[in-house]
Amino acid sequence: TAGITQAPTSQILAAGRSMTLRCTQDMRHNAMYWYRQDLGLGLRLIHYSNTAGTTGKGEVPDGYSVSRANTDDFPLTLASAVPSQTSVYFCASSDGGPYTEAFFGQGTRLTVV
Amino acid sequence: AQKVTQAQTEISVVEKEDVTLDCVYETRDTTYYLFWYKQPPSGELVFLIRRNSFDEQNEISGRYSWNFQKSTSSFNFTITASQVVDSAVYFCALSENFGNEKLTFGTGTRLTIIP
């Protein structure tokens, strides 16, 4: 079982360009999340989705958008990247929302130059 | 608002020593969940334990043990007889009751076990 797959693994992106980070899970979990990890700041929630068709804003949603058209996929889009969005991005899922164990992808290292 | 504080940014201990990682949380809810995750050098996050606010029993799993104390809002993690494979960043996290759909992480503690 693959669990959660993120793509790409890493990317260098020019400022002002758009990009979509992909996240797919094969566990049929209802809830999915996007976090960014920055040194000294831990993991901060960007957006979440409790079930297909619904999304919500996390702690740092500005500059990012998400969609949840089906259970398995939860893409994160940067409409116009800025250098402050340089980070490692983690997608996660859980069966019972934020009260149960979350499974994480391997992360996407994004550098905006 | 919920908050998790891991005051220890980095800890280094010699192999076989015991080490405790501190976690202090803030919440206004009476029902909440606490977690510990491990992030080894490979980068992926691995779930270690979940504890709900009504269960203050300490837990032991092999060399790992967790001390949950509501009176001090702490959920500390102890590794006994540390090994090099324990070197990682450890995150404490908190989620509150229904209606606040997010898992809040602390800033993490980088643990280095010196052989």
Interface residues (C-beta under 8 A of the other chain):
Chain A: A31 Y33 Y35 G40 L41 G42 L43 R44 L45 Y48 N50 G56 G58 E59 V88 F90 A92 G97 P98 Y99 T100 E101 A102 F103 F104 G105 Q106 G107
Chain B: Q6 T9 Y33 F35 Y37 G43 E44 L45 V46 F47 R50 N52 F91 S95 E101 K102 L103 T104 F105 G106 T107 G108
